[in-house]
Amino acid sequence: MAQLDIGKTATAGFGVIGRQPLSPLIWGLVTLVLSVGPMLLVLPAMAEFFRMAIEGAQNNAPANSEEMMRVSSQMNAVTPLTWITGLLAYALTTGALFRVMLKPDDKSWFYMRISMAEVMLVAVTIVFAILFFMALLVVAVIVAIVATIAWQASEAAGITTAIILGLAAFGVLLWGALRFSLAFAMSWERKQFLLFESWTLTKGHGLQLFLAGLLNFLIMILLSLLLAIVVGGTVIGLLAASGALGAISSGDPASYFTPERIISLWPLALVWFVLASIVQSYTNVIQTAPWAEAYRELVNPTEDVF
């Protein structure tokens, strides 16, 4: 039976970044364009919404609710389109990551393309999300019913039962998610809908997958803390240098954040969104690559084992 290299699996994302340092940056920019693109269609409505909100805050009076609802409905009109572009961004970038790891010779377009592989990736992701939500709902209802029955005996019994069953339910859901965790890379690589085949592939590897995922989770916590320190310090420094921090501390931020000043900050906001998208792309690589690596280690992608 093939065995996972837990350390190599958990840190696979760093190997991807080391081999292709520019690709995640491009993936982040593509995600940003696809995310922001639909919002450009309702940019006037967004501007009007924020203008009314700011004026209401400055005048210490609530904004006109009918006008706010009208503008909000215009903004919500693009929601279905954002779902589609979000799925497109997911298919392009996650498929590109899988291509780096499983088909590294397909380098064109920074490994991004739309093919049957990406279609199957999206399909299996949607079905898995639906099934997981349904399982979560069923488990939550069972825990709530049993805990309520125990509560009839005593409050302590109800709380204890809820905690024990809640932890047990979490363990079951986590175990199930781990058993299905390789379905995404498998469906992408084989260009087929292979959700339940992951259950067969991961048999006997649940603990290894858990340890690799746990190590990756701890690494992400450490990176998040370091990033929070850097970003938080930078933001506080910028606020202090601009005088905004003083206005916030005085309890009168509206005196500083006037509509004119907020509008003048749009270049800074644009830079922030670009940098945030790029950083998020690199973190997505670190979080997602372990599951493609686990699939690569357990199965030769060119060998049909089913």
FIVEX-657256 format. One record per residue: residue in one letter; x, y, z of N, C-alpha, C in turn. Coordinates in steps of 0.2 Angstrom, whole numbers. Layout:
N
<site 'A' <X Y Z> <X Y Z> <X Y Z>>
...
END
This chain:
306
<site 'M' <4 -6 0> <0 0 0> <4 6 0>>
<site 'A' <3 11 -4> <7 17 -5> <6 21 2>>
<site 'Q' <11 25 4> <11 29 10> <12 36 8>>
<site 'L' <9 40 12> <10 47 11> <16 50 15>>
<site 'D' <20 54 12> <25 58 16> <21 64 19>>
<site 'I' <20 64 25> <16 69 28> <19 76 28>>
<site 'G' <25 76 29> <29 83 29> <29 86 22>>
<site 'K' <30 81 17> <30 84 10> <23 86 7>>
<site 'T' <18 82 10> <11 83 8> <9 90 11>>
<site 'A' <10 91 17> <8 97 20> <11 103 18>>
<site 'T' <18 103 15> <21 109 13> <22 109 5>>
<site 'A' <18 105 2> <18 105 -6> <17 112 -9>>
<site 'G' <13 116 -6> <12 123 -9> <18 127 -9>>
<site 'F' <23 126 -5> <29 130 -5> <33 127 -11>>
<site 'G' <33 121 -12> <37 118 -18> <34 121 -25>>
<site 'V' <27 122 -25> <24 125 -31> <26 132 -32>>
<site 'I' <26 136 -26> <28 143 -26> <36 143 -28>>
<site 'G' <40 139 -26> <47 139 -27> <48 138 -35>>
<site 'R' <44 133 -38> <45 131 -45> <42 136 -49>>
<site 'Q' <36 139 -47> <33 144 -52> <31 150 -47>>
<site 'P' <36 154 -46> <34 160 -41> <30 165 -44>>
<site 'L' <29 165 -51> <25 171 -54> <18 168 -55>>
<site 'S' <17 162 -56> <10 160 -58> <5 161 -53>>
<site 'P' <6 160 -46> <1 162 -41> <-1 170 -42>>
<site 'L' <4 174 -43> <3 181 -44> <-2 182 -50>>
<site 'I' <-1 179 -55> <-6 180 -61> <-13 177 -59>>
<site 'W' <-13 171 -56> <-19 168 -54> <-23 173 -49>>
<site 'G' <-19 177 -45> <-23 181 -40> <-26 187 -44>>
<site 'L' <-22 190 -49> <-25 195 -53> <-31 193 -57>>
<site 'V' <-30 187 -60> <-36 184 -64> <-42 184 -59>>
<site 'T' <-41 181 -53> <-47 181 -49> <-50 188 -47>>
<site 'L' <-45 193 -46> <-47 199 -45> <-52 202 -50>>
<site 'V' <-49 201 -56> <-53 204 -62> <-60 201 -63>>
<site 'L' <-60 194 -62> <-66 191 -62> <-71 192 -57>>
<site 'S' <-68 194 -51> <-72 196 -45> <-75 203 -45>>
<site 'V' <-71 207 -48> <-72 215 -48> <-76 216 -54>>
<site 'G' <-75 212 -60> <-78 214 -66> <-86 215 -66>>
<site 'P' <-90 210 -63> <-97 211 -62> <-99 217 -58>>
<site 'M' <-95 219 -53> <-97 225 -49> <-96 231 -53>>
<site 'L' <-92 231 -59> <-91 238 -63> <-98 239 -66>>
<site 'L' <-102 234 -67> <-109 235 -70> <-113 239 -66>>
<site 'V' <-112 239 -59> <-117 243 -54> <-112 248 -50>>
<site 'L' <-107 250 -53> <-103 255 -50> <-106 262 -48>>
<site 'P' <-111 264 -53> <-114 270 -51> <-119 269 -45>>
<site 'A' <-122 263 -44> <-126 262 -39> <-122 261 -32>>
<site 'M' <-117 258 -33> <-112 257 -27> <-110 264 -24>>
<site 'A' <-108 269 -29> <-106 275 -27> <-112 279 -24>>
<site 'E' <-118 278 -26> <-124 282 -23> <-125 279 -16>>
<site 'F' <-124 272 -16> <-126 269 -9> <-121 272 -4>>
<site 'F' <-115 272 -5> <-110 274 0> <-111 282 1>>
<site 'R' <-112 286 -4> <-114 293 -3> <-119 294 2>>
<site 'M' <-125 290 1> <-130 291 6> <-129 289 13>>
<site 'A' <-125 283 13> <-123 281 20> <-118 286 23>>
<site 'I' <-113 289 20> <-109 294 23> <-113 300 25>>
<site 'E' <-117 303 20> <-121 309 22> <-125 307 28>>
<site 'G' <-128 301 29> <-132 300 34> <-128 300 41>>
<site 'A' <-122 297 40> <-118 297 46> <-115 304 48>>
<site 'Q' <-114 308 43> <-112 315 45> <-118 319 48>>
<site 'N' <-124 318 45> <-129 322 48> <-133 319 54>>
<site 'N' <-130 313 56> <-133 310 62> <-140 308 61>>
<site 'A' <-141 306 55> <-148 304 53> <-148 298 49>>
<site 'P' <-153 294 49> <-153 288 45> <-155 290 38>>
<site 'A' <-151 286 33> <-153 287 26> <-160 285 24>>
<site 'N' <-162 288 19> <-169 287 16> <-169 279 15>>
<site 'S' <-173 276 18> <-173 268 18> <-176 266 11>>
<site 'E' <-181 270 8> <-183 268 1> <-178 268 -4>>
<site 'E' <-174 274 -3> <-168 275 -8> <-163 270 -7>>
<site 'M' <-161 268 -1> <-156 263 0> <-158 256 -2>>
<site 'M' <-165 255 -2> <-167 248 -4> <-167 248 -12>>
<site 'R' <-169 254 -15> <-168 254 -22> <-161 253 -25>>
<site 'V' <-157 256 -22> <-150 256 -24> <-147 249 -22>>
<site 'S' <-149 246 -17> <-147 239 -15> <-149 234 -20>>
<site 'S' <-156 235 -22> <-158 230 -27> <-154 230 -33>>
<site 'Q' <-152 236 -35> <-148 237 -41> <-142 234 -41>>
<site 'M' <-139 234 -35> <-132 231 -33> <-133 223 -33>>
<site 'N' <-138 221 -30> <-140 214 -30> <-141 210 -37>>
<site 'A' <-143 215 -42> <-144 212 -48> <-139 208 -51>>
<site 'V' <-132 209 -49> <-127 206 -52> <-124 200 -48>>
<site 'T' <-128 198 -43> <-126 193 -39> <-125 186 -43>>
<site 'P' <-130 184 -47> <-130 178 -51> <-123 178 -55>>
<site 'L' <-122 184 -58> <-116 184 -62> <-110 184 -58>>
<site 'T' <-109 186 -52> <-104 185 -48> <-103 178 -46>>
<site 'W' <-108 174 -45> <-107 167 -44> <-104 164 -50>>
<site 'I' <-106 165 -56> <-103 162 -62> <-96 164 -62>>
<site 'T' <-94 170 -62> <-87 172 -62> <-83 170 -57>>
<site 'G' <-86 169 -51> <-82 166 -45> <-81 158 -47>>
<site 'L' <-85 155 -49> <-84 148 -51> <-79 147 -57>>
<site 'L' <-79 152 -62> <-74 152 -67> <-67 154 -64>>
<site 'A' <-67 158 -59> <-60 160 -56> <-58 154 -53>>
<site 'Y' <-62 150 -49> <-60 144 -45> <-58 139 -50>>
<site 'A' <-61 138 -56> <-60 133 -61> <-53 134 -64>>
<site 'L' <-52 140 -66> <-45 142 -69> <-39 142 -64>>
<site 'T' <-40 144 -58> <-34 145 -54> <-33 138 -50>>
<site 'T' <-38 134 -48> <-37 128 -45> <-35 123 -50>>
<site 'G' <-38 123 -56> <-36 119 -61> <-28 120 -63>>
<site 'A' <-26 126 -63> <-20 128 -65> <-15 125 -59>>
<site 'L' <-17 126 -53> <-13 123 -48> <-12 115 -49>>
<site 'F' <-17 112 -50> <-17 105 -51> <-13 103 -57>>
<site 'R' <-13 107 -62> <-9 106 -68> <-2 107 -67>>
<site 'V' <0 112 -63> <7 112 -61> <10 106 -58>>
<site 'M' <6 103 -53> <8 97 -49> <7 91 -53>>
<site 'L' <2 90 -57> <1 84 -60> <2 83 -68>>
<site 'K' <3 89 -71> <5 89 -78> <9 95 -79>>
<site 'P' <15 95 -76> <19 101 -76> <22 103 -83>>
<site 'D' <21 99 -88> <23 101 -95> <19 106 -98>>
<site 'D' <12 106 -96> <7 110 -99> <8 117 -96>>
<site 'K' <13 121 -99> <14 127 -96> <11 133 -99>>
<site 'S' <8 133 -104> <5 139 -108> <0 142 -104>>
<site 'W' <-1 149 -105> <-6 153 -101> <-5 152 -93>>
<site 'F' <1 151 -91> <2 151 -84> <-2 145 -81>>
<site 'Y' <-3 140 -85> <-6 133 -83> <-14 134 -83>>
<site 'M' <-16 140 -85> <-24 141 -85> <-27 139 -91>>
<site 'R' <-33 136 -91> <-37 135 -97> <-43 132 -95>>
<site 'I' <-48 132 -99> <-55 129 -98> <-55 123 -102>>
<site 'S' <-56 117 -99> <-57 111 -103> <-62 107 -99>>
<site 'M' <-63 100 -101> <-67 96 -97> <-65 94 -90>>
<site 'A' <-58 95 -89> <-55 94 -83> <-58 99 -78>>
<site 'E' <-58 106 -80> <-61 111 -76> <-68 110 -75>>
<site 'V' <-72 108 -80> <-79 107 -79> <-80 102 -74>>
<site 'M' <-77 96 -74> <-77 91 -69> <-75 93 -62>>
<site 'L' <-70 97 -61> <-68 100 -55> <-74 104 -52>>
<site 'V' <-77 108 -56> <-82 113 -53> <-88 108 -51>>
<site 'A' <-90 103 -56> <-96 99 -54> <-95 95 -48>>
<site 'V' <-89 92 -47> <-88 88 -41> <-88 93 -34>>
<site 'T' <-85 99 -35> <-85 103 -30> <-92 105 -28>>
<site 'I' <-96 107 -32> <-103 109 -31> <-107 103 -27>>
<site 'V' <-106 97 -30> <-110 91 -27> <-107 90 -20>>
<site 'F' <-101 90 -19> <-98 89 -13> <-100 94 -8>>
<site 'A' <-101 100 -10> <-103 106 -5> <-110 105 -3>>
<site 'I' <-114 103 -8> <-121 101 -6> <-122 95 -2>>
<site 'L' <-119 90 -3> <-119 84 1> <-116 85 8>>
<site 'F' <-111 89 9> <-108 91 15> <-113 95 19>>
<site 'F' <-116 100 16> <-121 104 19> <-127 100 22>>
<site 'M' <-129 95 18> <-135 91 20> <-133 87 26>>
<site 'A' <-127 84 26> <-124 80 31> <-123 84 37>>
<site 'L' <-121 90 37> <-120 95 42> <-127 96 45>>
<site 'L' <-132 97 41> <-139 99 44> <-142 93 47>>
<site 'V' <-141 87 45> <-144 81 48> <-140 80 55>>
<site 'V' <-134 80 55> <-130 79 61> <-132 84 66>>
<site 'A' <-133 91 64> <-135 96 69> <-142 95 72>>
<site 'V' <-146 92 68> <-153 91 70> <-153 85 75>>
<site 'I' <-149 80 74> <-148 74 78> <-145 76 85>>
<site 'V' <-140 80 85> <-137 82 91> <-142 87 95>>
<site 'A' <-145 91 91> <-150 96 95> <-156 92 98>>
<site 'I' <-158 87 95> <-164 83 97> <-162 79 103>>
<site 'V' <-156 75 103> <-154 71 109> <-152 76 115>>
<site 'A' <-149 82 113> <-147 86 119> <-153 89 122>>
<site 'T' <-158 90 118> <-165 93 121> <-168 88 125>>
<site 'I' <-168 81 123> <-170 76 127> <-166 75 134>>
<site 'A' <-160 76 133> <-156 75 139> <-157 81 144>>
<site 'W' <-158 87 141> <-160 93 145> <-166 92 149>>
<site 'Q' <-170 88 147> <-176 87 151> <-175 84 158>>
<site 'A' <-169 80 158> <-167 77 164> <-164 82 169>>
<site 'S' <-159 86 166> <-156 91 170> <-152 95 165>>
<site 'E' <-151 102 167> <-147 106 163> <-140 104 161>>
<site 'A' <-137 101 167> <-130 99 166> <-129 93 161>>
<site 'A' <-134 89 161> <-135 83 157> <-135 85 149>>
<site 'G' <-140 90 148> <-141 93 142> <-134 96 139>>
<site 'I' <-131 100 143> <-125 104 141> <-119 98 139>>
<site 'T' <-119 94 144> <-113 88 143> <-115 84 137>>
<site 'T' <-121 82 136> <-123 79 130> <-122 83 123>>
<site 'A' <-123 89 123> <-122 93 118> <-115 94 116>>
<site 'I' <-111 94 121> <-103 95 120> <-101 89 117>>
<site 'I' <-102 83 120> <-100 76 118> <-102 75 111>>
<site 'L' <-108 75 110> <-111 74 103> <-108 79 98>>
<site 'G' <-108 85 100> <-105 90 95> <-98 88 93>>
<site 'L' <-94 86 98> <-87 84 96> <-87 78 92>>
<site 'A' <-91 73 94> <-92 67 90> <-94 69 83>>
<site 'A' <-99 73 82> <-101 75 75> <-96 78 71>>
<site 'F' <-92 83 74> <-87 86 71> <-82 81 68>>
<site 'G' <-80 76 73> <-75 71 71> <-78 67 65>>
<site 'V' <-84 65 65> <-87 61 59> <-87 65 53>>
<site 'L' <-89 72 53> <-89 76 47> <-82 77 44>>
<site 'L' <-77 78 49> <-70 79 47> <-67 72 44>>
<site 'W' <-69 67 47> <-67 60 44> <-70 59 37>>
<site 'G' <-76 61 36> <-79 60 29> <-76 65 24>>
<site 'A' <-75 71 26> <-72 76 22> <-65 74 20>>
<site 'L' <-61 71 24> <-54 68 23> <-55 63 18>>
<site 'R' <-60 58 18> <-60 53 14> <-62 55 7>>
<site 'F' <-66 61 6> <-68 63 0> <-63 69 -3>>
<site 'S' <-58 70 1> <-53 76 0> <-49 75 -7>>
<site 'L' <-48 69 -10> <-45 68 -16> <-49 68 -22>>
<site 'A' <-56 69 -21> <-60 69 -27> <-59 74 -32>>
<site 'F' <-57 80 -29> <-56 86 -33> <-50 85 -38>>
<site 'A' <-44 83 -36> <-39 82 -40> <-40 76 -45>>
<site 'M' <-43 71 -42> <-44 65 -46> <-49 67 -52>>
<site 'S' <-55 70 -50> <-59 72 -56> <-56 76 -61>>
<site 'W' <-52 81 -58> <-49 85 -63> <-44 81 -68>>
<site 'E' <-40 77 -65> <-35 74 -69> <-38 69 -73>>
<site 'R' <-43 65 -71> <-46 60 -76> <-52 63 -80>>
<site 'K' <-54 69 -79> <-59 72 -83> <-65 68 -82>>
<site 'Q' <-67 66 -76> <-73 62 -75> <-76 64 -68>>
<site 'F' <-82 63 -67> <-85 65 -60> <-83 59 -56>>
<site 'L' <-79 60 -51> <-76 54 -47> <-76 56 -40>>
<site 'L' <-82 58 -37> <-83 59 -30> <-82 53 -25>>
<site 'F' <-86 48 -27> <-86 43 -22> <-80 38 -23>>
<site 'E' <-76 38 -29> <-70 35 -30> <-65 37 -25>>
<site 'S' <-65 43 -22> <-60 45 -17> <-61 41 -11>>
<site 'W' <-66 39 -9> <-67 35 -3> <-63 28 -4>>
<site 'T' <-63 26 -10> <-59 20 -11> <-51 21 -11>>
<site 'L' <-49 27 -14> <-42 28 -14> <-40 30 -7>>
<site 'T' <-44 33 -3> <-41 36 4> <-42 30 9>>
<site 'K' <-44 24 7> <-45 19 12> <-38 17 15>>
<site 'G' <-38 18 22> <-32 16 26> <-27 22 26>>
<site 'H' <-29 28 24> <-25 34 24> <-28 40 28>>
<site 'G' <-33 38 31> <-37 44 35> <-32 47 40>>
<site 'L' <-28 43 44> <-24 47 49> <-19 51 45>>
<site 'Q' <-16 48 40> <-10 52 37> <-13 58 34>>
<site 'L' <-19 58 31> <-22 64 28> <-23 69 33>>
<site 'F' <-26 66 39> <-27 71 45> <-21 74 47>>
<site 'L' <-16 71 48> <-9 74 51> <-7 79 46>>
<site 'A' <-7 77 39> <-5 82 34> <-9 88 34>>
<site 'G' <-15 87 35> <-20 93 35> <-19 97 41>>
<site 'L' <-18 94 47> <-16 97 53> <-10 101 53>>
<site 'L' <-5 98 50> <2 102 50> <1 108 45>>
<site 'N' <-3 107 40> <-4 113 35> <-8 118 38>>
<site 'F' <-13 116 42> <-17 121 46> <-13 125 51>>
<site 'L' <-8 122 54> <-4 125 59> <1 130 56>>
<site 'I' <3 128 50> <8 132 46> <4 138 44>>
<site 'M' <-3 137 42> <-7 143 39> <-8 148 45>>
<site 'I' <-9 145 51> <-10 149 57> <-4 154 58>>
<site 'L' <2 151 58> <8 155 59> <9 160 53>>
<site 'L' <8 158 47> <8 163 42> <3 169 43>>
<site 'S' <-3 167 45> <-8 172 46> <-6 177 51>>
<site 'L' <-3 174 57> <-1 179 62> <4 183 60>>
<site 'L' <9 181 56> <15 185 53> <12 190 49>>
<site 'L' <7 188 44> <4 193 40> <0 198 43>>
<site 'A' <-4 196 49> <-8 201 52> <-3 206 56>>
<site 'I' <2 204 58> <7 209 61> <10 214 56>>
<site 'V' <12 211 51> <14 216 45> <9 221 43>>
<site 'V' <3 218 41> <-2 222 38> <-5 227 43>>
<site 'G' <-6 224 49> <-9 228 55> <-4 234 56>>
<site 'G' <2 233 57> <7 238 58> <7 243 53>>
<site 'T' <7 241 47> <7 246 41> <1 250 41>>
<site 'V' <-5 247 42> <-11 251 42> <-11 256 48>>
<site 'I' <-9 254 54> <-9 258 59> <-4 264 58>>
<site 'G' <2 263 55> <6 268 53> <4 273 48>>
<site 'L' <0 270 43> <-3 275 38> <-8 279 41>>
<site 'L' <-12 276 45> <-18 280 49> <-15 285 53>>
<site 'A' <-10 284 57> <-7 289 61> <-3 294 57>>
<site 'A' <0 293 52> <3 298 48> <-2 302 44>>
<site 'S' <-8 300 42> <-12 304 39> <-17 308 44>>
<site 'G' <-17 306 50> <-21 310 55> <-28 306 56>>
<site 'A' <-29 301 52> <-35 297 53> <-36 294 60>>
<site 'L' <-30 291 62> <-30 288 69> <-32 292 74>>
<site 'G' <-30 299 74> <-32 304 79> <-39 305 79>>
<site 'A' <-42 305 73> <-49 307 72> <-53 301 75>>
<site 'I' <-51 295 73> <-54 289 76> <-54 289 84>>
<site 'S' <-48 290 86> <-47 290 94> <-52 295 97>>
<site 'S' <-53 301 94> <-57 306 97> <-64 305 97>>
<site 'G' <-66 300 93> <-73 298 93> <-77 302 88>>
<site 'D' <-74 305 83> <-77 309 78> <-74 307 71>>
<site 'P' <-74 301 69> <-71 299 63> <-74 303 57>>
<site 'A' <-80 305 57> <-84 308 52> <-81 315 50>>
<site 'S' <-77 318 55> <-74 324 54> <-68 324 49>>
<site 'Y' <-65 318 49> <-59 316 45> <-62 313 38>>
<site 'F' <-66 308 39> <-68 304 33> <-74 307 30>>
<site 'T' <-73 313 26> <-78 316 23> <-78 313 16>>
<site 'P' <-84 314 13> <-85 311 6> <-80 312 1>>
<site 'E' <-77 318 1> <-72 320 -3> <-65 317 -2>>
<site 'R' <-64 316 5> <-58 312 6> <-58 305 5>>
<site 'I' <-64 302 6> <-65 295 5> <-64 294 -3>>
<site 'I' <-67 298 -7> <-66 297 -14> <-59 298 -16>>
<site 'S' <-55 302 -13> <-48 303 -15> <-44 297 -13>>
<site 'L' <-47 293 -9> <-43 287 -7> <-43 281 -11>>
<site 'W' <-47 282 -17> <-48 276 -21> <-42 273 -24>>
<site 'P' <-37 277 -26> <-31 273 -28> <-28 269 -23>>
<site 'L' <-28 271 -16> <-25 267 -11> <-29 261 -10>>
<site 'A' <-36 261 -11> <-40 255 -10> <-39 251 -16>>
<site 'L' <-38 253 -22> <-36 249 -28> <-30 245 -26>>
<site 'V' <-25 248 -24> <-18 245 -22> <-20 239 -17>>
<site 'W' <-24 241 -12> <-25 236 -7> <-29 230 -9>>
<site 'F' <-34 231 -14> <-37 225 -17> <-32 221 -21>>
<site 'V' <-28 224 -25> <-23 220 -29> <-19 216 -25>>
<site 'L' <-16 219 -19> <-11 216 -15> <-15 210 -11>>
<site 'A' <-21 212 -9> <-24 207 -5> <-26 201 -10>>
<site 'S' <-28 202 -16> <-29 196 -20> <-23 192 -22>>
<site 'I' <-17 195 -23> <-11 192 -24> <-9 187 -18>>
<site 'V' <-9 190 -12> <-8 187 -6> <-12 181 -5>>
<site 'Q' <-19 182 -6> <-24 177 -5> <-22 171 -10>>
<site 'S' <-20 173 -16> <-18 168 -21> <-13 163 -19>>
<site 'Y' <-8 166 -16> <-2 162 -13> <-4 158 -7>>
<site 'T' <-8 160 -3> <-11 156 3> <-15 151 0>>
<site 'N' <-19 152 -5> <-23 147 -8> <-19 141 -10>>
<site 'V' <-13 143 -13> <-9 138 -16> <-6 133 -10>>
<site 'I' <-4 137 -5> <-2 133 1> <-7 128 4>>
<site 'Q' <-13 131 4> <-19 127 7> <-21 121 3>>
<site 'T' <-21 122 -4> <-24 117 -8> <-19 112 -11>>
<site 'A' <-13 114 -12> <-8 110 -15> <-7 103 -11>>
<site 'P' <-8 103 -4> <-7 96 -1> <-12 91 -3>>
<site 'W' <-18 92 -5> <-22 87 -8> <-21 85 -15>>
<site 'A' <-18 89 -19> <-16 87 -25> <-9 82 -24>>
<site 'E' <-5 84 -20> <1 81 -18> <-1 74 -15>>
<site 'A' <-6 73 -11> <-8 67 -8> <-10 62 -14>>
<site 'Y' <-14 65 -18> <-17 61 -24> <-11 59 -28>>
<site 'R' <-6 63 -30> <0 61 -34> <4 56 -30>>
<site 'E' <4 56 -24> <8 51 -20> <5 44 -20>>
<site 'L' <-2 44 -20> <-6 38 -19> <-7 35 -26>>
<site 'V' <-8 39 -31> <-9 36 -37> <-5 39 -43>>
<site 'N' <-2 35 -47> <1 37 -53> <-4 40 -58>>
<site 'P' <-4 47 -59> <-10 50 -63> <-11 47 -69>>
<site 'T' <-6 43 -72> <-7 41 -79> <-9 33 -78>>
<site 'E' <-10 31 -72> <-12 24 -72> <-19 23 -70>>
<site 'D' <-23 19 -73> <-30 18 -72> <-31 13 -66>>
<site 'V' <-33 15 -60> <-33 10 -55> <-40 8 -53>>
<site 'F' <-45 11 -56> <-52 9 -55> <-55 5 -60>>
END
